[in-house]
Amino acid sequence: MLAPESQINDKVFICVDKRSIEQRIRERIEAYELEWKQARLEPWLRDSLAPVLDRVDLACVSWEECSGTSGVPIRLTGTPCRSSTSAA
């Protein structure tokens, strides 16, 4: 996750970890009919997603850290992204 240092420090992106990603996907899978879950989604979770989550490293990295401008405001253009936890 690439984000402003202040937002990382404020734990805005607390959901960026393997357990929370897997848990969120499991919750979504639960919304499907039993037959579809058992035939398609649970095998996909076990055989495709779990191995990927085991191999990736997730981290929050600040823009300031990447650009070497710690403490200096960075001017951005465009629409800011919002984490799903801050969406209404």
C-alpha positions as CSV (number, residue, x, y, z in Angstrom):
1,M,0.0,0.0,0.0
2,L,1.4,3.3,-1.0
3,A,0.0,6.2,1.1
4,P,0.7,9.4,2.9
5,E,2.9,8.9,6.0
6,S,0.3,10.6,8.2
7,Q,-2.4,8.2,7.1
8,I,-0.2,5.2,7.8
9,N,0.7,6.6,11.2
10,D,-3.0,7.1,11.9
11,K,-3.7,3.4,11.0
12,V,-6.1,4.3,8.2
13,F,-5.0,1.2,6.3
14,I,-5.2,-1.3,9.1
15,C,-6.9,-3.8,6.8
16,V,-3.7,-4.3,4.8
17,D,-2.7,-7.7,6.1
18,K,-3.1,-11.3,5.0
19,R,-5.5,-12.3,7.7
20,S,-7.9,-9.5,7.1
21,I,-7.9,-10.0,3.4
22,E,-8.6,-13.7,3.7
23,Q,-11.3,-13.1,6.3
24,R,-13.0,-10.6,4.1
25,I,-13.0,-13.0,1.2
26,R,-14.3,-15.8,3.4
27,E,-17.2,-13.5,4.5
28,R,-18.1,-12.8,0.9
29,I,-18.0,-16.5,0.0
30,E,-20.5,-17.2,2.8
31,A,-23.1,-15.1,0.9
32,Y,-23.2,-17.6,-1.9
33,E,-25.3,-20.7,-2.2
34,L,-23.9,-23.8,-0.6
35,E,-23.5,-25.8,-3.8
36,W,-21.6,-22.9,-5.5
37,K,-19.4,-22.4,-2.5
38,Q,-18.4,-26.0,-2.2
39,A,-17.9,-26.6,-5.9
40,R,-16.1,-23.4,-6.9
41,L,-15.3,-20.8,-4.2
42,E,-13.9,-22.9,-1.4
43,P,-11.6,-24.9,-3.8
44,W,-10.4,-21.5,-5.3
45,L,-9.7,-20.1,-1.8
46,R,-7.7,-23.2,-0.8
47,D,-5.9,-23.9,-4.1
48,S,-5.4,-20.4,-5.6
49,L,-5.7,-17.6,-3.0
50,A,-4.1,-19.3,0.0
51,P,-0.9,-20.1,-1.8
52,V,-0.7,-16.5,-3.1
53,L,-1.3,-15.0,0.4
54,D,1.4,-17.4,1.7
55,R,4.0,-16.0,-0.7
56,V,3.3,-12.3,-0.8
57,D,4.6,-9.6,1.5
58,L,2.1,-6.9,2.3
59,A,3.2,-3.6,3.8
60,C,2.3,0.1,3.9
61,V,5.0,2.3,2.4
62,S,4.8,6.1,2.6
63,W,5.1,8.3,-0.4
64,E,7.5,10.3,1.6
65,E,9.7,7.3,2.2
66,C,9.7,6.5,-1.5
67,S,10.5,10.0,-2.6
68,G,12.9,10.9,0.2
69,T,10.7,13.9,1.1
70,S,9.8,13.0,4.7
71,G,8.2,16.0,6.4
72,V,7.8,17.8,3.1
73,P,4.2,18.0,1.7
74,I,3.6,16.2,-1.6
75,R,1.3,17.9,-4.0
76,L,-1.0,15.4,-5.7
77,T,-3.6,15.8,-8.5
78,G,-6.7,13.7,-9.0
79,T,-9.2,12.1,-6.7
80,P,-7.9,10.7,-3.5
81,C,-8.5,7.0,-2.8
82,R,-10.4,5.9,0.3
83,S,-10.0,2.8,2.2
84,S,-13.0,0.6,2.5
85,T,-13.1,1.1,6.3
86,S,-13.6,4.9,5.8
87,A,-16.4,4.5,3.2
88,A,-19.9,5.3,4.3
